[in-house]
Amino acid sequence: MSPDVPRGLAGVVVTDTELGDVRGREGFYHYRQYSAVELARTRTFEDVWHLMHHGTLPDAAARAEFTARTAAVRAAPPEVLAALPAVARATAAAGPLAGLRTALSLAGAVAGFAPLYDLTPERRADDALAACALVPTLVTALHRLGQGLEPVAPRADLPHAANYLYMLTGEEPDPARARAIEQYLMSTIDHGFNSSTFTARVIASTGADLAACLTGAIGALSGPLHGGAPSRALDTLEAIGTPDRIDAWLRERVLAGERLMGFGHRVYRTEDPRSRLLKEVARGFGGPLVDFAVAVEERAEAILAELKPGRELHINVEFFAGVVMELCGLPRTMFTPTFAVARVVGWSANILEQAADSKIIRPAARYVGPPPPVPVPAA
Ligand code: ACO
């Protein structure tokens, strides 16, 4: 008899990791031994990327070397670039995340990504770095093609986050926006054994290639219960419209059994620390959207506590992530792809860690259908 586990594998520990963890009751998460929020406040995206992939925060020389290495592999290979217009057309309705999934799969084939267990750890790490550097190029090119615009080639002289905004708009971003997006990206690189990370590790445990692991992770991220909510949280703000409607709107939705987007979390039983950071970032910009978002957050927390007592529902990362991305001029269709730009670094760190273990992840399910064997009816 196999041991039973809770629905949704809630709280089940399935592996050891050195990459980080989430402490839901404390409202704390960390990348390796450092507070992720502190890293996002004080470091660069490249620093945290180096930490996740190589285990240490870089000193000045290592930072310069790593930054140059990542910038050198940003451009899409010609075969991939040539296919992107067709990918953008075919995924126009599904959006840039579906386009990314398709383009990354192609890029993996073009790069000749081999099964993980056939590669040396050094080669796996090089492939992972290249994939992380390429993702912003692919999502921005797909977005622009979808708008009838030409893709903008990456610039090696800009940091990762600033280059991302540059490729999106064709203009060098102002430093405040570049820093805000960099902080968002750093804060969402990794977050315990979330669904997309788990998916990536399950695929990695089979020894499949890096592109297979990453495209599976993107598929998991695309669901609204995981990464697909930040634009919906903003849609909620728009649907409410004015401060006098906040209470009635929220109550009606919760009483109708609907979920408020940007609230609730599988692990956090208190405020999501990423949300606290992004609220600070949003407040740095100020303005009516930020004031309104803060007012909705306060009322939603109170109404959820009253109408869903004991569920401990609080704001999650997606609520203020949407506000920050809106303030930085990102189109809403790019919110979840921007999440992928960050999370690909965490997924690939997890894939590298998983690939060092050769045990396939293969759980079991309890069969609850009609007792077998039932004779097969004659055809
Ligand atoms: N609004 C209203 N009620 C909610 C919400 C919400 N956002 N979230 C959970 N609940 C309620 C459920 O209806 C349920 O109520 P019940 O006990 O009366 O049936 C109870 O709280 C527990 O809900 P579960 O679905 O069991 O919680 P779970 O931990 O499985 O779900 C999740 C977590 C998926 C994030 C959920 O809170 C949700 O759907 N939130 C809205 C979508 C969202 O913001 N997603 C982004 C998550 S952050 C991220 O992935 C990066």
Boltz pocket constraint, residues with backbone or C-beta under 6 A from the ligand:
constraints:
  - pocket:
      binder: B
      contacts: [[A, 8], [A, 224], [A, 225], [A, 226], [A, 227], [A, 229], [A, 254], [A, 257], [A, 258], [A, 259], [A, 260], [A, 261], [A, 262], [A, 263], [A, 264], [A, 265], [A, 266], [A, 267], [A, 308], [A, 311], [A, 313], [A, 316], [A, 317], [A, 318]]
      max_distance: 6.0
